Amino acid sequence: MEVGLLRPFACKFCKRNFHSFGKLKMHLYRQSNTLVGRQRHDGVSFYQRVCKQKWINHKHLRSHIGSQTRDKLYERGYCQKSYAHNCQLTSHLRTHNKRTPYQCDYCQNSFADKSQLNLHTQTHTKEKPFQCDYCKKRFARNSELTRHIRTHTKPYQCNYCQKNFAENSKLRCHIRTHTKEKPYQCEYCQKSFARSGHLRYHIQTHTKEKLYQCDYCQKGFAHNSNLSKHIRTHNKVKPYQCEYCSKSFTQKIHLTCHIRTHTKEKPYQCEYCGKSFADKSQLTRHIRTHRKEKPYQCDYCQKSFGRKSDLIRHIRTHTKEKPYQCEYCGKSFADKSHLTRHIRTHTKEKPYQCEYCSKSFANKSRLTYYIRTHTLVKLYQCDYCQKGFVCKSDLTRQYQNSHERETLSV
């Protein structure tokens, strides 16, 4: 039988092995009481070399040495992992023998470590003992508070543009926007990405893997976050509320974009024409009109589109799928916006109001046309008589009533 199994407790300094942890402790104690032993076991030599701190006894000194030099005194024969403190080894051993001596008083869950139990208990008591000095927000864990404080202090700064970040990982990703570095490459198509998360997301467009399934409609998703967003379309939960008008949203990004309709903020600017947008996705779609890019192709007819949403709507003309159903009359639609407009025929809702006369409309396009009756803007001009019209439908009627016969006679 191997020595490591007969004597599983090893001294990290002199490599001697012992039958029990008590024997190892006695060995360390004896060595700490002799000058040679202290030098061999990094006692006096550490004191003389490094920090000059003094301790009441050698137990405290050894504990300090372990924390400062990362020397690991305690080792067990299961996985050879080592620890500076006995209490750390004891907690770790429970992951092997499956012992969970600390039990929750509220739900009977058990834990291997008392600190884990304390953190778990706070989920029941809702206790949040750690408070932010900047905004008074409270947290259950000190580590959560530390991370939160960085959202105020933003200690990580970009050397290129002096922009500050709360997390070092976000700074590293930001720096790549300057260096144009894209270290993560797809093994299928060799396309490169600046972030590993973007690569993982992209790879699933090749593998078509959808690990997360909706319990309501069995629809599959490649990412758990997308499933969570989708589930809200079933349970109607809208946790994100606008502070200006109290309108609620299922996704935080939708709220952020909505708030900009109040603040008029448009932080995303086109590098080709200077036009600004409130939403980054709007800018991305706009840039494709300059580059003539159409990256989304239909598998049925090979037609290409600049937007993924346009491709999805187009595919439904092949599959005849109508996934959006009216809760009032059961009528189904291929497009969500069509369902939204249809529902207003039931609710009589008219959310689009004219800024000139306060008249309201169910559809935004109707409001746009109506506003032109105030501004007298006539975008549509007849090629035959040069007469201008506010609406395209008016131009069509003009052609049919006045010019269609003339065209036929010619």
N, C-alpha and C positions, 0 to 999 in steps of 0.2 A: 504493500500500500504506500502511496506517495506520502512524503514527509509533510506536505502542505495540509493533508487531511488529518494526520495524526496530531500535528501541532499547527493549528490554523492561525494562531496569533503571532504576528511577526513584528520584530523591532525594526523600524525603518532606518536606524542608524548603523547598527552592527550586524543586521541580517539574521540574528538568532531567532529561532522559533520556539513557541511555548504551547503547552497543552491547554491552558486556560488564560482568560483575560487577567485574572488575579496574579498569575505568575508573571505576565508581562508588566503589570503595574509595579510589582515588587522589584523586578529587574530595573525598571526605569528609576525607581526610588533609590536603589542601592548605587546605581551609577551616578546619580545626581549628588551623592554624598561624598564622592571622591573627586579629587582634582582631575585625574586622568579620565575618569568616567564622564565628568562634566564636559571635558574638552572633546571626547569622542562623541558624546551625545549632544553637542552643540549648545551647552549651557553657558559656561564662563566665556568660551570663545565668542559666542554670539554677543554677550554683554560687552566684551572688550571691543568688538569690531563695529557694531552698528549703532544702537540707539542710546546706550548708557542708562536706560531706565533700571530702577531697582525694585525688587519684589520681595514680599514677606517670606515666601517659601518657593521651593523649586517647582511645585505643582502649578503655581500661577505663572512662573517663568516659562515652563514648558508650554502652557496654554498660549502665552503671548508669542513665543517663538513660532508656534504653529500658525498663528494668525498673520504674523509678519513675513515669514519666509516661505509659507505654503508647504513646509515640511509636514508630512502626514505620519503621525505616530501610530495610528490604530488601523489595522488591516485584518480582514476576515477572509476565510477560504472559499466563499461562494463565488465571488466575481472579481476578486483582487482589488476592488475599489478601496481607496484609503481616505482617512479623515484625520483632521488635526485634533478633534475632540471626541472623547468617548461617547458623549450624548449624541453626537452626529452619527457615529457608528451604530449605536443602539437603535436609533430611528430607522436607519437604512436596513438593518438586519430584518426588520419587520416586513419589508417589501419582499423578502425571500420566504420567511416562514408564515406570511399572511396574517400575522397577529395585528389586531386593531383594538387595543385596550381602551381607547378613549371614545366613549359613546355619547351621542347627542341626547340631551334631555327632552328635546322637542319631537324628534322624528325617528329616533333609534338608529340612525346611521352611525357607523363606527369609523374611527380613523387611527392610523398608525402613529400619528404625531399630535401632541397636545396643541401646537400652534395651528395645525390644520383644523382641529376641532373648534378652536376659538374663532377662526375666520368663518367657519361654517355656521356657528351659533349666531353670528351677526346677521346672517340672511334671515333668521327667524326674529331676532329682537329689533332688526332695522337700526341697530346702533351704528352711528357714524361719528366716532370720536375725533377724527382728524379734520381740522377746518382750515380752509385757505385764507390767508391773511389779506389777499387782494379782493376777493369777491364773496367771501364768507360761505362758499359752497362746502359741504361736508362730505367726507369719504369714510368708508369702512376700513380701508387699509392705508397704511403710511406710504406704501409704494404707489398707490393710486394718487394720493395727494402730491407726491413728488413729481409724477408725470404731469399732473394737472397744472402745477405751479409753472412748469416750463411753457405752458400755453400763454402765460403772462410775461415771463422773462425772456423767452425765446433765445436761449444761450448760444445757439449754433448759427454762425454767420457765413454767408457765401463770400469768398474772396474776389469773385468776379463782379457782383452787383450789389454787395452789402445787404442783401435780403436776409432776414433772420427767420429761424425755424425752431420749433419746439422740440423736434426729434432729429437726432443725428442721421437716421436712415433717410428721412425726408430731404435733408440737406444733400446727402450723397446722390439721391435721385435727381434733385434740382441741378446739381453741378453738371450732370450729363446733358442738360439742355444747353449748356455753354460749350462743353467739350464735344458734343455730338456722339459720345461713346454709347455703343449699344452692345454690351457684352453677352447678352442672352440670345442664342441663335436656335431657330427651329430646325429640328433634325429632318423634317419632312420637306420643307421648301426653302431652307437656308435664310429665311427672313429673320432679321435681328430686331431686338427690343432693348430698351433702356432699363426695363424693370422685369424681374422674374415673374411677377404676378401677371403681367401682360403676356408673357410667353406662355404660361400655363393656360391662360384663357384662350390664346390663339391655337394652341395644340389641339384643343377640343373641337375646333372647326375641322380638323383633319380626322380625328378619331371618332367624332360624332357621339362621344361618350356622355351619357346623361345619368348621373348617379342619384340625383335627388328627384323624388316623385311626389306630386301633389296628391294628398289623401282625398280631396274633393273630386277632382276630374281626371286623375291618373296621368296628367301631363308631366313630362320629364324635363329636368333642367340640369345644365352642366355645373351650376354653382348654387350653393346653399343660399347665398344672398338673393339670387334671382327667384328662388322658390319662396323665400320669405315675402318678397315683394308681391309675387303672384298670389299667395294665400290671402293677402289683404283685399284682393278683388272678389274673393268669396265671402270673407267674414266682415267686409265693409269697415274694417278698422282703419282710421285715419289719424295717426298719432301726432302728426306735425301740423301745428296751427299757426296761421299768420297773425302777427301782433298788430297789424294795421286794420285788417278787415275780418278777422276771425275765421277765414276760410281754412279748411283742413285738407291735408294731403296724405297719401299713403307712403310717399317717399320724401326723404329730406331734400334731395336734389330738386324735386319739383317745388318744394316750399322756397328754396333758395332762389330759383328762377322766378317764382311768382313775386317774391318780395321786391325784386328789381323792377317790376311793373309799377311799384309804388315809389321807389327811390330813383327810378330812371337811370340806374347805373348800367353801363354797358362796357364791361372790362375787357372784352375780347375783340381785338382789332385785326382786320384783314391786312396782310402785308402787301397785297397787290393793289387794292383800291382805297384802303384806309377806312372802309365801312366798319362800324362797331356793332357788337352783338351782346345781348344779355346772357346768352347761354353758349358754352364752348361747343356743344354739338351743332348749334346753328352756324357758328363760324366754320366748323369742319365741313359741313354740307355746302356752305357758300364757296369755300376755297375750291371745291370740286368743279364749280361752274367755271372757274378760271382755268383749271388744269384739264378740264374735259374728262375727268375721271369718272368711271362707272364700275366700281369694284364688285358690285353684287349682281351675279348672273343667275338667271332662271334655268333650272335643270331640265325643264320641259321643252322650252323653245329657244334657249340660249340668249334671250333678250337681257340686256344689262341695265342696271339702275344705279343712280348716285346715292340713294338712301336704302338702308336695309328694310325700313318700314315699307317703302314703295315695292320692294321685291316681295315681301310677305303678302301685301295686299294683292299683288299681281298673281302670285302662286294660287291664291284662292279662286281666281278666274278659271284655273285648270281643275282644281280639286273640288270646286263648288262648295267649299267649306264656309259655314256661316256661324262662327263661334259666339257671337254676341247676341243674346236674347233679351227681348223686352220683358221686364217683370210685370208689366200691366196687361199686355195682350198676347205675349208669347211669340211675336214676330221676331225673326232672326235676321242678322246683318253680317256681312263679311268684314265691315270696317267699324271700329269702335266709335269714330266720330259720327257715322251715320246713325248708330244707336242713340248717341247723346242727343242729336238733333230730333230724332223721332220721339224720345221720351218727353221732350218739351211740348209735343202736341198733346200729351196727356196732362202734364203738370201746369201747362200754360205759362211756364217760366220764360221771361224775356230779359236775359242778363245784359244785353248790349244796348246801352243808352246813348242817344245823340247828345253831343256836348252843346249843340246850338238851341235845341227846343225840348230836350228831355224825353223825346219819343223813344220807346224801347222796342227791341227786336229779338227774336229767338235765335237768329243766325247772324254771325259777324259779317258775312258777305252782304246781307240785306242792309245792315247798318252802313257799310262802306258805300254802297250804291246811293243810299238815302242822303248821306252827308254831301254828296255831290250836287244835290238839289239846292243846298245852301251855298256851297262854294262855286257852283256853276262850272265846275270842271267837267269838260266833255272829252273823254279819252278816246271815244270811238267815232271815227269819221267815215262817211260814205265815199267810196271811190268814184261814184257816178256823179253825185251832186255836191260833194264836199260838205254836206251838212253834218254837224257834230251831235253826238248823243252821249248821255250820261251812262247808260247801260248798254251792254252788248246785245241784249234781247231787243231793245228799241231799234238798234241798227239793223238787226235781222228782220224785224217787222217792216221797217222802211224799205228794205230791199225787196221783200216779198210783195208789198203793196204797190210800190212805185216803179221798180226797175226790173223785176223778174220777167214781166211780159216783154219789155223792151229787149232784154237779152235774148229771149226765145225768138222774137221776130227777126232779129239780126241773124 
